[in-house]
Each structure stands twice: as C-alpha cells, then as structure tokens.
Amino acid sequence: MSENYVQTVSSVNYNKGIFSLYFVGQNQQNMSNGVMAENDSELELKQVVHMPASGFMYMVSMVKNMLEDPRMAAEFEKLVAAGFLPTDPSQEASAESEIVKATPKKQTSRSKK
C-alpha cells in the first residue's frame, strides 16, 4: 500500500458504473526548492482512483456524516478564523471552478456500434 498527499480533487467522472476521481497537488520538485504553486494552473495530476458506484456512494455518505458532526463544524470554524478557508461561499465556488478549468480534459475513445 502507498500513501499520497494530494491537494484536492480536480474532477470526478462517471462512466458505466465506475467513478474516477482525479487528485492534484503541487509539483514536489518545485516545493523542495521552495517554490510554491501560486495558482491552480500550476497543480499537476498526482493520482487517479477508480471505484464502483456502490463504493463511491458509501464514501459520499461517510463524508456527509462527517460534515454534519458538530466537532467537524468547530474545526471548520477554526480554519476560517485562521484564514485557511474562505468565508464567502462565492470565493470557494470560484476556486473550485478554477481547478476544473486548469485540469486537462481526458480524451475518451468512442466505440462504433
């Protein structure tokens, strides 16, 4: 088993019962030289995880339950107070759309019937 640190999920795709999650993060070589990514376009693909719909829905359910926990709400409030998370929901939506725009689209082949 290997563990990877990723910054965020750039996209989630669904095709024929399988969800694909595309995880992105900063370039490790640049980080080791003290150069941090200044915008989302400087993030690179780190890992792709494929899972069946049942596993994806179970994961969503677990995350939903975690977000509804009052202890997690307190943690988010601390992150907002420290400036790590935006307080304006439109800022968050804007940041998410920038990540999606910066991620190259996967080419898919279409089979002829």
N, C-alpha and C positions, 0 to 999 in steps of 0.2 A: 504494500500500500504506500502511496505517496501523498504528501500534503502539499498544497499550493496556496499561496496567498494571492488573492485577486482583489482588485479594487471595486469592481461592480460587474453586473450582468449587462452586456450591451444589447442583447436581443434574446428573445425566446421564440422559437419556431415550432410549429406543429405540422407533422406530415404522417399520414397513415398510421395513427395511433402512437406515434413516438414524438416526445417533446425533446427539443435540442436547446440547451442553454449555453450561450456564448459568454464566457468570462474574460474580462480585460483587466489590464493593470499597467503599471509603469514599466519602462524598459529597465531591467536590473543593472545592465552595464552602465547606463547613464546615472542611475541612482548611486552606484558605487563610486562614481566620480563627482558626486554632489550636485548633479543636475536633475532637478525635479521637473516633472511634466507641468507645463503651465496651462494647458487646456486639454479638453477631451480628445482632440485630434492626435495628440501625442501618445495616447494609450495604444497598447498592442494586444492582440489576441493571446491569451495565456492558456486557455483550455476550453474544450467543448465537452459537455456532458450530455449523453442521450439517455432518456428514461421513458418507460411506458407511461401511458396516460394515468393508470392507477397509482403509480409511484409519484408522479407529478402532483396529482390531486391530494395525495396524502401529505406531501411536503407543503403544499399551499395551506392545508388545514392546520398543520403544526405551526407554520409561521403566523397564520391568523390568530390562533390561540395565544401564541407568544406575544403578539402585538396588543392583544386585549388584556393582558396581565398588568395590573396596576404597578407592579415593580418595574416592568419594562417602560411604562409611561413615565415613571420617575427618571429612569435612565435617559430617555429621550429629552426630557426637560433639562437635565444636566448638560447634555450635548448641545442643545440650543443655547443655553445660558453661556456655555464656553465658546460659542461661535463656530462649532464644528458642523452644525446643521442649520439650514436657512429657516428663518421664522415665517417667511412669506411663502405659501404653497405655490404661487406662480413662479418663484425662483427655482423651486425644486422641479417643477414640470419643465421649465426651460432647460435646466441642467440635464434632465433625462433625455429631452429631445436632441440636445447637442451630442450626447453619447451615441444615440441611434444614428444621427446624421454622419458621425465620424467613422462609424463602423462599415467596412466594405460589405456589400451585399454578396451573399453566397450564390454562385451560379448553380442552377439545377438543370439537369437534363430531362427532357420530356420524352416519354416513350410514345411511339405511334401505335395506334390500335388498328 
